[in-house]
Amino acid sequence: MQDNKNPVNQINIEISEEVGEGIYSNLAIITHSPTEFIVDFLKMMPGVPKPKVKSRIILTPQHAKRLYKALKENVTKYEAMHGEIKDPGGDMTYNLPVPTAQA
């Protein structure tokens, strides 16, 4: 007899078409307070002096750590299939005003 219940760790999600299209980001700025992590995703384009925040995600410290672990695991899987992701190195400082984290 087959059990039609969802496995314990499976979540049934729904995503709108607009959200499913995604937002391009080539820079993330991370700040934190004692109670939250704030990740601002920006799009920097050549010749544009002031990049705009395209999306902001606010996480609890516990969820930030889970995201860190999930990203690490997925980068490892990606590199196993496609080879090492090359880090161009160099200075990643953009001299952008980074907001001070506030609670």
KOLKE-955939 format. One record per atom (N, C-alpha, C): residue number from 1; residue in one letter; atom name; x, y, z. Coordinates in Angstrom, 2 decimals, m for minus. Each point is the difference from the previous one (the first is absolute). Layout:
BEGIN
 pos code site      px      py      pz
 NUM    A   CA       X       Y       Z
...
END
This chain:
BEGIN
 pos code site      px      py      pz
   1    M    N    0.84   m1.17    0.00
   1    M   CA   m0.84    1.17    0.00
   1    M    C    0.89    1.24    0.00
   2    Q    N   m0.31    0.96   m0.87
   2    Q   CA    0.80    1.22   m0.12
   2    Q    C   m0.53    1.08    0.92
   3    D    N    0.93    0.67    0.69
   3    D   CA   m0.37    1.11    0.87
   3    D    C    0.09    1.29   m0.81
   4    N    N   m1.09    0.73   m0.17
   4    N   CA   m0.03    1.20   m0.82
   4    N    C    0.37    1.27    0.76
   5    K    N    0.39   m0.13    1.25
   5    K   CA    0.38    1.18    0.78
   5    K    C    1.35    0.51   m0.46
   6    N    N    0.19    1.33    0.12
   6    N   CA    1.30    0.60   m0.32
   6    N    C    1.04   m0.47    1.00
   7    P    N    1.23   m0.25   m0.46
   7    P   CA    1.06   m0.31    0.96
   7    P    C    0.14    1.14    1.01
   8    V    N    0.50   m0.31    1.18
   8    V   CA    0.08    0.96    1.09
   8    V    C    0.74    1.27   m0.40
   9    N    N    1.09   m0.09   m0.76
   9    N   CA    0.83    1.16   m0.33
   9    N    C   m0.37    0.67   m1.32
  10    Q    N   m1.12   m0.35   m0.59
  10    Q   CA   m0.39    0.58   m1.28
  10    Q    C   m1.02    1.11    0.23
  11    I    N    0.23    1.13   m0.67
  11    I   CA   m0.91    1.13    0.10
  11    I    C   m0.61    0.25   m1.38
  12    N    N   m1.29    0.13   m0.06
  12    N   CA   m0.69    0.29   m1.24
  12    N    C   m0.04    1.52   m0.15
  13    I    N    0.74    0.55   m0.98
  13    I   CA    0.08    1.44   m0.15
  13    I    C   m0.70    0.46   m1.27
  14    E    N   m0.34    1.27   m0.02
  14    E   CA   m0.59    0.64   m1.17
  14    E    C    0.80    1.25   m0.29
  15    I    N    0.26    0.27   m1.28
  15    I   CA    0.76    1.19   m0.38
  15    I    C   m0.71    0.69   m1.14
  16    S    N   m0.14    1.31    0.12
  16    S   CA   m0.66    0.76   m1.07
  16    S    C    0.93    0.10   m1.20
  17    E    N   m0.55    0.29   m1.15
  17    E   CA    0.80    0.13   m1.22
  17    E    C    1.01    1.13    0.15
  18    E    N   m0.42    1.11    0.59
  18    E   CA    0.88    1.16    0.17
  18    E    C    1.21   m0.35    0.88
  19    V    N   m0.24   m0.65    1.12
  19    V   CA    1.09   m0.38    0.89
  19    V    C    0.85   m1.08   m0.65
  20    G    N   m0.62   m0.90   m0.73
  20    G   CA    0.71   m1.08   m0.68
  20    G    C    0.99    0.49   m1.05
  21    E    N   m0.23    1.17   m0.55
  21    E   CA    0.93    0.56   m0.99
  21    E    C    1.32    0.39    0.64
  22    G    N    0.00    0.28    1.27
  22    G   CA    1.22    0.35    0.72
  22    G    C    0.45    1.43   m0.25
  23    I    N    1.01    0.40    0.75
  23    I   CA    0.60    1.32   m0.11
  23    I    C    1.50   m0.19   m0.12
  24    Y    N    0.62    0.58   m1.00
  24    Y   CA    1.45   m0.11   m0.19
  24    Y    C    0.72    0.84    1.04
  25    S    N    1.03   m0.59    0.59
  25    S   CA    0.84    0.71    0.97
  25    S    C    1.44   m0.43   m0.21
  26    N    N    0.91    0.98    0.02
  26    N   CA    1.42   m0.33   m0.09
  26    N    C    0.79    0.55    1.18
  27    L    N   m0.73    0.38    1.05
  27    L   CA    0.64    0.47    1.23
  27    L    C   m0.98   m0.18    1.14
  28    A    N    0.51   m0.49    1.12
  28    A   CA   m0.81   m0.11    1.21
  28    A    C    0.74    0.68    1.14
  29    I    N   m0.73    0.76    0.78
  29    I   CA    0.57    0.65    1.18
  29    I    C   m0.73   m0.59    1.20
  30    I    N    0.78   m0.50    0.95
  30    I   CA   m0.56   m0.66    1.17
  30    I    C    0.32    0.81    1.25
  31    T    N   m1.01    0.32    0.77
  31    T   CA    0.17    0.65    1.29
  31    T    C   m0.76   m0.83    1.03
  32    H    N    0.29    0.22    1.26
  32    H   CA   m0.71   m0.75    1.03
  32    H    C   m0.08    0.77    1.29
  33    S    N   m0.97   m0.40    0.79
  33    S   CA   m0.18    0.50    1.36
  33    S    C   m0.03   m1.25    0.89
  34    P    N   m0.17    0.16    1.29
  34    P   CA   m0.08   m1.20    0.85
  34    P    C   m1.19   m0.91   m0.33
  35    T    N   m1.01    0.53   m0.67
  35    T   CA   m1.22   m0.80   m0.22
  35    T    C   m0.31   m0.32   m1.46
  36    E    N    0.74    0.59   m0.96
  36    E   CA   m0.33   m0.26   m1.40
  36    E    C    1.19    0.23   m0.92
  37    F    N   m0.04   m0.67   m1.14
  37    F   CA    0.93    0.22   m1.10
  37    F    C   m0.79    0.65   m1.12
  38    I    N    0.57    1.02   m0.61
  38    I   CA   m0.63    0.69   m1.12
  38    I    C    0.89   m0.20   m1.22
  39    V    N   m0.58   m0.56   m1.06
  39    V   CA    0.75   m0.21   m1.24
  39    V    C   m0.65    0.86   m1.07
  40    D    N    0.73    1.01   m0.47
  40    D   CA   m0.46    0.85   m1.08
  40    D    C    0.64   m0.48   m1.30
  41    F    N   m0.81   m0.29   m1.00
  41    F   CA    0.48   m0.42   m1.31
  41    F    C   m0.08    1.20   m0.94
  42    L    N    1.14    0.31   m0.64
  42    L   CA    0.11    1.17   m0.87
  42    L    C    0.39   m0.43   m1.40
  43    K    N   m0.25    0.90   m0.94
  43    K   CA    0.47   m0.19   m1.38
  43    K    C    0.91    1.18   m0.32
  44    M    N    1.30   m0.30   m0.17
  44    M   CA    0.97    1.03   m0.39
  44    M    C    0.20   m0.07   m1.50
  45    M    N   m0.11    1.12   m0.66
  45    M   CA    0.20    0.04   m1.44
  45    M    C    1.08    1.02   m0.32
  46    P    N    0.82   m0.27   m1.02
  46    P   CA    1.05    0.95   m0.38
  46    P    C   m0.60    1.37   m0.33
  47    G    N    0.65    1.04    0.48
  47    G   CA   m0.44    1.35   m0.30
  47    G    C   m1.14    0.50    0.87
  48    V    N   m0.53   m0.86    0.85
  48    V   CA   m1.08    0.42    0.89
  48    V    C    0.63    0.23    1.37
  49    P    N    0.05    1.25    0.45
  49    P   CA    0.74    0.32    1.22
  49    P    C   m0.65   m0.51    1.29
  50    K    N   m1.30   m0.23   m0.02
  50    K   CA   m0.69   m0.37    1.24
  50    K    C   m0.86   m1.25   m0.25
  51    P    N    0.53   m1.18    0.39
  51    P   CA   m0.81   m1.22   m0.19
  51    P    C   m1.24    0.03    0.89
  52    K    N   m1.05   m0.66   m0.45
  52    K   CA   m1.25   m0.02    0.75
  52    K    C   m0.19   m1.36    0.65
  53    V    N   m0.55    0.03    1.20
  53    V   CA   m0.38   m1.24    0.66
  53    V    C   m1.21   m0.55   m0.75
  54    K    N    0.11   m1.24   m0.47
  54    K   CA   m1.08   m0.62   m0.76
  54    K    C   m0.88   m0.87    0.89
  55    S    N    0.59   m0.49    1.10
  55    S   CA   m0.76   m0.85    0.92
  55    S    C    0.70    0.00    1.36
  56    R    N   m0.77   m0.10    1.05
  56    R   CA    0.54   m0.10    1.35
  56    R    C   m0.65   m1.19    0.69
  57    I    N    0.85   m0.83    0.59
  57    I   CA   m0.47   m1.15    0.75
  57    I    C    0.46    0.18    1.45
  58    I    N   m0.92   m0.17    0.94
  58    I   CA    0.31    0.12    1.42
  58    I    C   m0.19   m1.38    0.63
  59    L    N    1.06   m0.47    0.67
  59    L   CA    0.02   m1.35    0.55
  59    L    C    0.32    0.03    1.49
  60    T    N   m0.51   m0.98    0.73
  60    T   CA    0.46   m0.20    1.37
  60    T    C    1.42   m0.58   m0.07
  61    P    N    0.79    0.12    1.05
  61    P   CA    1.33   m0.61   m0.03
  61    P    C   m0.05   m1.51   m0.29
  62    Q    N   m1.00   m0.69    0.53
  62    Q   CA   m0.12   m1.44   m0.25
  62    Q    C   m0.24   m0.29   m1.48
  63    H    N   m0.87    0.78   m0.64
  63    H   CA   m0.26   m0.21   m1.42
  63    H    C    1.19    0.42   m0.85
  64    A    N    0.74    1.03    0.43
  64    A   CA    1.20    0.40   m0.72
  64    A    C    1.01   m1.15    0.00
  65    K    N    0.15   m0.66    1.13
  65    K   CA    0.93   m1.12    0.07
  65    K    C   m0.47   m1.16   m0.87
  66    R    N   m1.30   m0.26   m0.02
  66    R   CA   m0.54   m1.05   m0.87
  66    R    C    0.24    0.34   m1.48
  67    L    N   m0.18    1.27   m0.35
  67    L   CA    0.26    0.43   m1.37
  67    L    C    1.46   m0.18   m0.35
  68    Y    N    0.89    0.39    0.91
  68    Y   CA    1.44   m0.18   m0.20
  68    Y    C    0.32   m1.47   m0.27
  69    K    N   m0.53   m0.91    0.82
  69    K   CA    0.26   m1.43   m0.17
  69    K    C   m0.57   m0.50   m1.33
  70    A    N   m1.20    0.45   m0.36
  70    A   CA   m0.62   m0.43   m1.26
  70    A    C    0.80    0.50   m1.20
  71    L    N    0.47    1.25    0.04
  71    L   CA    0.82    0.54   m1.09
  71    L    C    1.31   m0.78   m0.13
  72    K    N    0.63   m0.26    1.13
  72    K   CA    1.26   m0.76    0.00
  72    K    C   m0.20   m1.38   m0.62
  73    E    N   m1.06   m0.68    0.41
  73    E   CA   m0.31   m1.34   m0.53
  73    E    C   m0.27    0.06   m1.51
  74    N    N   m0.75    1.00   m0.44
  74    N   CA   m0.33    0.09   m1.42
  74    N    C    1.18    0.43   m0.85
  75    V    N    0.88    0.86    0.51
  75    V   CA    1.22    0.35   m0.73
  75    V    C    0.87   m1.24   m0.15
  76    T    N    0.12   m0.80    1.04
  76    T   CA    0.78   m1.25   m0.07
  76    T    C   m0.57   m0.93   m1.07
  77    K    N   m1.32   m0.16   m0.03
  77    K   CA   m0.65   m0.85   m1.01
  77    K    C    0.23    0.55   m1.41
  78    Y    N   m0.14    1.32   m0.15
  78    Y   CA    0.20    0.64   m1.29
  78    Y    C    1.42   m0.25   m0.50
  79    E    N    0.99    0.22    0.87
  79    E   CA    1.39   m0.16   m0.40
  79    E    C    0.33   m1.46   m0.31
  80    A    N   m0.65   m0.94    0.66
  80    A   CA    0.19   m1.41   m0.31
  80    A    C   m0.48   m0.33   m1.41
  81    M    N   m1.04    0.68   m0.45
  81    M   CA   m0.56   m0.25   m1.33
  81    M    C    0.67    0.83   m1.09
  82    H    N    0.37    1.26    0.31
  82    H   CA    0.44    0.95   m1.02
  82    H    C    1.42    0.50    0.15
  83    G    N    0.68   m0.42    1.04
  83    G   CA    1.35    0.49    0.25
  83    G    C    0.00    1.17    0.95
  84    E    N    1.19    0.33    0.46
  84    E   CA    0.15    1.06    0.99
  84    E    C   m0.45    1.35   m0.55
  85    I    N   m0.72    0.72    0.82
  85    I   CA   m0.40    1.37   m0.33
  85    I    C    1.21    0.88    0.25
  86    K    N    0.45    0.69   m1.02
  86    K   CA    1.18    0.85    0.12
  86    K    C   m0.39    1.32    0.66
  87    D    N    0.78    0.37    1.02
  87    D   CA   m0.16    1.28    0.66
  87    D    C    1.00    0.95   m0.64
  88    P    N   m0.47    1.07   m0.65
  88    P   CA    0.93    0.88   m0.70
  88    P    C    0.97    0.71    0.93
  89    G    N   m0.28   m0.07    1.30
  89    G   CA    0.89    0.66    0.96
  89    G    C   m0.09    1.50   m0.13
  90    G    N    1.04    0.66    0.42
  90    G   CA   m0.01    1.45   m0.09
  90    G    C   m0.78    0.62    1.13
  91    D    N   m0.03    1.28    0.00
  91    D   CA   m0.65    0.77    1.04
  91    D    C   m1.50    0.06   m0.27
  92    M    N   m0.78   m0.46    0.94
  92    M   CA   m1.45    0.03   m0.14
  92    M    C   m0.60    1.24    0.65
  93    T    N    0.83    0.98    0.33
  93    T   CA   m0.48    1.22    0.62
  93    T    C   m0.56    0.93   m1.07
  94    Y    N   m1.22    0.45    0.19
  94    Y   CA   m0.65    0.85   m0.97
  94    Y    C   m0.21    1.42    0.50
  95    N    N    0.44    0.28    1.22
  95    N   CA   m0.18    1.31    0.60
  95    N    C   m1.47    0.44   m0.01
  96    L    N   m0.85   m0.95    0.32
  96    L   CA   m1.43    0.29    0.08
  96    L    C   m0.35    0.34    1.44
  97    P    N   m0.96    0.88    0.20
  97    P   CA   m0.45    0.26    1.36
  97    P    C   m0.76   m1.21    0.52
  98    V    N    0.51   m0.64    1.03
  98    V   CA   m0.65   m1.17    0.58
  98    V    C   m0.74    0.45    1.25
  99    P    N   m1.31   m0.23    0.02
  99    P   CA   m0.78    0.44    1.16
  99    P    C    0.42   m0.73    1.26
 100    T    N   m0.05    0.69    1.13
 100    T   CA    0.28   m0.61    1.28
 100    T    C   m1.21   m0.81    0.42
 101    A    N    0.26   m1.23    0.45
 101    A   CA   m1.11   m0.86    0.42
 101    A    C   m0.67    0.59    1.23
 102    Q    N   m1.31   m0.03   m0.02
 102    Q   CA   m0.78    0.49    1.12
 102    Q    C   m1.08   m1.01    0.35
 103    A    N   m0.34   m0.06    1.24
 103    A   CA   m1.05   m0.94    0.42
 103    A    C   m1.34    0.70    0.02
END
